[in-house]
Structures are given as C-alpha cells and as structure tokens.
Amino acid sequence: MDKVNQIPVQAIIGTRTYKILVAPDEEENVRLKLKEIQSIYNNTKKQFPNRDEQDYLSMTILHFVTQLNELLPSTTSDKQDLSEIQEKLQTLKTILSR
C-alpha cells in the first residue's frame, strides 16, 4: 500500500496513543473499530478495577477473539459474516503493525 495516499489516524487504545496510516476507503471503518475497542477496554476496566494496564489490554483482545470464534464455525459459507471477521482482523492487524 502506498504511504502517500494513506491518511494518518490517531489510535487510542487504553492509555496508549498510536499514529497509524490507513487507506482513505478504510478510514471510517478503522475509526469505528477503534471506538469499539476503546469502549470494550473501558467496560473491562470498570468490571475489573485495580488491574494492570496489560490485563485490560489482554482482556480486550480476548473479547474480540471470542467474538471471532463465535462467528467462524457458522459463517464459512456466509460472505457477510466472513466480511465482518475480515474487517476485525484487518483492524487488529493495522493497529498491531504500527
């Protein structure tokens, strides 16, 4: 992917901020997924107070992996659900490939 055509997005996950580059056609989806990730993170922090930052991040990742596992067995022939899985994986890949 050409970096010249990418848009910088500030990704806030937990207490960390990451500057990532995304394709213009992926920007809206990435921003929505980042909000979802932060929401899950905040809910986890409320449910389990006095934990380490790494614990909250781990539990947030576990939440998304669990969602993916629930979708996988029943969606091998369903392109729409498979597309949702691919979007979530792409979002995680974008964030982690910083």
C-alpha positions in Angstrom: 0.0 0.0 0.0 1.3 3.4 -1.0 2.0 5.6 2.1 1.5 8.7 0.1 -2.2 8.0 -0.3 -2.8 7.0 3.3 -4.4 9.1 6.0 -2.9 9.4 9.5 -5.2 8.3 12.2 -4.6 8.7 15.9 -5.4 5.3 17.6 -6.1 5.5 21.3 -6.2 2.1 23.0 -6.2 2.1 26.7 -3.8 4.7 27.9 -1.6 4.5 24.8 -1.8 6.5 21.6 -0.6 5.2 18.3 -0.3 7.1 15.0 -1.3 4.7 12.2 -1.8 5.2 8.4 -4.9 3.9 6.7 -6.2 3.9 3.2 -8.9 6.6 2.7 -11.6 3.9 2.0 -10.7 2.2 5.3 -10.6 5.3 7.5 -14.3 5.3 8.6 -14.2 1.6 9.5 -10.9 1.9 11.3 -12.2 4.8 13.4 -15.4 2.9 14.2 -13.4 -0.2 15.3 -11.1 2.0 17.4 -14.1 3.4 19.2 -15.4 -0.2 19.8 -12.0 -1.3 21.1 -11.8 1.6 23.5 -15.4 1.0 24.7 -14.6 -2.6 25.4 -11.4 -1.6 27.2 -13.3 1.0 29.3 -16.0 -1.6 30.2 -13.4 -4.1 31.2 -11.6 -1.5 33.4 -14.9 -0.8 35.2 -15.7 -4.5 35.7 -12.3 -5.4 37.0 -10.9 -2.4 38.9 -7.3 -2.2 40.2 -5.8 -4.4 37.5 -2.7 -3.8 35.4 -2.9 -2.0 32.1 -1.6 -5.1 30.4 -4.5 -7.1 32.0 -7.1 -4.7 30.5 -5.5 -4.9 27.0 -5.3 -8.7 27.3 -9.0 -9.0 28.3 -10.0 -6.6 25.4 -8.2 -8.8 22.9 -9.8 -11.9 24.5 -13.2 -10.3 23.9 -12.6 -9.9 20.2 -11.0 -13.3 19.7 -14.1 -14.8 21.4 -16.3 -12.9 19.1 -14.4 -14.2 16.1 -14.5 -17.8 17.3 -18.3 -17.5 17.7 -18.6 -16.3 14.1 -16.2 -18.7 12.4 -18.0 -22.1 12.7 -21.3 -20.8 11.5 -20.1 -18.4 8.7 -17.9 -20.4 6.4 -20.5 -20.0 3.7 -21.9 -16.7 4.7 -20.0 -14.0 2.9 -21.4 -11.1 5.0 -20.3 -12.6 8.4 -17.0 -13.6 6.9 -16.5 -10.0 5.8 -17.1 -8.8 9.3 -14.4 -11.2 10.6 -12.0 -10.0 7.9 -12.7 -6.3 8.9 -12.0 -7.0 12.6 -8.8 -8.9 11.7 -7.7 -6.1 9.4 -8.3 -3.5 12.1 -6.2 -5.5 14.6 -3.5 -6.1 12.0 -3.4 -2.3 11.2 -3.1 -1.4 14.9 -0.5 -4.0 15.7 1.6 -3.4 12.7 2.5 0.1 13.8 
